[in-house]
Amino acid sequence: MEAWAEFGGIGVDLAGAGEQIARTPFLIDPLRGLHQPRTLADLGRALDTPLAPLGEENGGLGLLAVDAAGRVYSLDHTGEWYLGDTVDRAVTTLVTGALPERLRTAVQPL
């Protein structure tokens, strides 16, 4: 709720080169992720923490989610990504085009 209250409605329309990857537009609006409860529940079980929708990336091609501790993730067709341990850090990652950390399962090679 704190993340939604502080950042809700913020939309950033970026494109082009970032520090390490291309930047994409994003919107902080939890209503954008309400249609993905199973996806959020599945990832939440894998991470052992409940997840809630936070917004979307790239016009809906990616889903932003936040856990109970305030950590932020992005889910898209290429995988699941850790954006930061706070919404502030996640927004910085998205705005600067820093390379987020890819979430891996225990059986995936490094």
KEDREN-718274 format. One record per residue (C-alpha): residue in three letters; x, y, z. Coordinates in nm, 2 decimals. Layout:
! residues N
+-----+--------+--------+--------+
! res !   east !  north !     up !
+-----+--------+--------+--------+
! ALA !      X !      Y !      Z !
...
+-----+--------+--------+--------+
***
This chain:
! residues 110
+-----+--------+--------+--------+
! res !   east !  north !     up !
+-----+--------+--------+--------+
! MET !   0.00 !   0.00 !   0.00 !
! GLU !   0.29 !   0.24 !   0.08 !
! ALA !   0.44 !   0.19 !  -0.27 !
! TRP !   0.10 !   0.25 !  -0.43 !
! ALA !   0.04 !   0.56 !  -0.22 !
! GLU !   0.38 !   0.71 !  -0.29 !
! PHE !   0.43 !   0.61 !  -0.65 !
! GLY !   0.09 !   0.53 !  -0.79 !
! GLY !   0.01 !   0.70 !  -1.12 !
! ILE !   0.37 !   0.77 !  -1.21 !
! GLY !   0.43 !   0.71 !  -1.57 !
! VAL !   0.77 !   0.74 !  -1.74 !
! ASP !   0.79 !   0.74 !  -2.11 !
! LEU !   1.15 !   0.66 !  -2.19 !
! ALA !   1.31 !   0.48 !  -2.48 !
! GLY !   1.65 !   0.43 !  -2.62 !
! ALA !   1.99 !   0.33 !  -2.48 !
! GLY !   2.04 !   0.31 !  -2.11 !
! GLU !   2.35 !   0.23 !  -1.90 !
! GLN !   2.34 !  -0.14 !  -1.99 !
! ILE !   2.01 !  -0.22 !  -2.16 !
! ALA !   1.75 !  -0.03 !  -2.36 !
! ARG !   1.51 !   0.17 !  -2.15 !
! THR !   1.14 !   0.12 !  -2.18 !
! PRO !   0.83 !   0.31 !  -2.07 !
! PHE !   0.66 !   0.21 !  -1.74 !
! LEU !   0.36 !   0.29 !  -1.54 !
! ILE !   0.31 !   0.25 !  -1.16 !
! ASP !  -0.06 !   0.15 !  -1.14 !
! PRO !  -0.15 !  -0.17 !  -0.96 !
! LEU !  -0.48 !  -0.20 !  -1.16 !
! ARG !  -0.26 !  -0.29 !  -1.46 !
! GLY !  -0.17 !  -0.62 !  -1.30 !
! LEU !  -0.50 !  -0.73 !  -1.16 !
! HIS !  -0.55 !  -0.97 !  -1.45 !
! GLN !  -0.24 !  -1.17 !  -1.36 !
! PRO !  -0.33 !  -1.33 !  -1.02 !
! ARG !  -0.20 !  -1.68 !  -1.11 !
! THR !   0.13 !  -1.55 !  -1.24 !
! LEU !   0.19 !  -1.34 !  -0.93 !
! ALA !   0.08 !  -1.63 !  -0.70 !
! ASP !   0.32 !  -1.88 !  -0.88 !
! LEU !   0.62 !  -1.65 !  -0.86 !
! GLY !   0.53 !  -1.56 !  -0.50 !
! ARG !   0.53 !  -1.93 !  -0.41 !
! ALA !   0.87 !  -1.97 !  -0.58 !
! LEU !   1.01 !  -1.67 !  -0.39 !
! ASP !   0.83 !  -1.77 !  -0.06 !
! THR !   0.67 !  -1.43 !  -0.04 !
! PRO !   0.33 !  -1.29 !  -0.14 !
! LEU !   0.34 !  -1.06 !  -0.45 !
! ALA !   0.10 !  -0.78 !  -0.55 !
! PRO !   0.08 !  -0.60 !  -0.88 !
! LEU !   0.27 !  -0.27 !  -0.90 !
! GLY !   0.23 !  -0.17 !  -1.26 !
! GLU !   0.35 !  -0.24 !  -1.61 !
! GLU !   0.64 !  -0.20 !  -1.85 !
! ASN !   0.65 !  -0.13 !  -2.22 !
! GLY !   0.27 !  -0.09 !  -2.27 !
! GLY !   0.18 !  -0.41 !  -2.09 !
! LEU !   0.45 !  -0.64 !  -2.22 !
! GLY !   0.60 !  -0.66 !  -1.87 !
! LEU !   0.43 !  -0.68 !  -1.53 !
! LEU !   0.58 !  -0.50 !  -1.23 !
! ALA !   0.52 !  -0.66 !  -0.89 !
! VAL !   0.61 !  -0.58 !  -0.53 !
! ASP !   0.65 !  -0.82 !  -0.24 !
! ALA !   0.56 !  -0.77 !   0.13 !
! ALA !   0.92 !  -0.64 !   0.20 !
! GLY !   0.90 !  -0.38 !  -0.08 !
! ARG !   1.12 !  -0.56 !  -0.33 !
! VAL !   1.03 !  -0.51 !  -0.69 !
! TYR !   1.02 !  -0.76 !  -0.98 !
! SER !   0.95 !  -0.75 !  -1.35 !
! LEU !   0.80 !  -1.04 !  -1.53 !
! ASP !   0.80 !  -1.06 !  -1.91 !
! HIS !   0.83 !  -1.30 !  -2.20 !
! THR !   1.20 !  -1.34 !  -2.14 !
! GLY !   1.18 !  -1.43 !  -1.77 !
! GLU !   1.16 !  -1.28 !  -1.42 !
! TRP !   1.38 !  -1.00 !  -1.31 !
! TYR !   1.47 !  -0.84 !  -0.97 !
! LEU !   1.47 !  -0.46 !  -1.01 !
! GLY !   1.56 !  -0.36 !  -0.65 !
! ASP !   1.50 !  -0.39 !  -0.28 !
! THR !   1.28 !  -0.08 !  -0.28 !
! VAL !   1.05 !   0.09 !  -0.52 !
! ASP !   1.30 !   0.39 !  -0.53 !
! ARG !   1.58 !   0.15 !  -0.65 !
! ALA !   1.35 !  -0.02 !  -0.90 !
! VAL !   1.25 !   0.31 !  -1.05 !
! THR !   1.62 !   0.40 !  -1.08 !
! THR !   1.70 !   0.07 !  -1.25 !
! LEU !   1.42 !   0.13 !  -1.50 !
! VAL !   1.50 !   0.50 !  -1.56 !
! THR !   1.88 !   0.45 !  -1.61 !
! GLY !   1.86 !   0.12 !  -1.81 !
! ALA !   2.08 !  -0.07 !  -1.55 !
! LEU !   2.08 !  -0.44 !  -1.60 !
! PRO !   1.85 !  -0.61 !  -1.36 !
! GLU !   1.93 !  -0.94 !  -1.19 !
! ARG !   1.76 !  -1.24 !  -1.36 !
! LEU !   1.58 !  -1.46 !  -1.11 !
! ARG !   1.70 !  -1.83 !  -1.14 !
! THR !   1.57 !  -2.15 !  -1.01 !
! ALA !   1.79 !  -2.39 !  -0.81 !
! VAL !   1.83 !  -2.62 !  -1.12 !
! GLN !   1.93 !  -2.35 !  -1.37 !
! PRO !   2.31 !  -2.33 !  -1.44 !
! LEU !   2.48 !  -2.00 !  -1.38 !
+-----+--------+--------+--------+
***
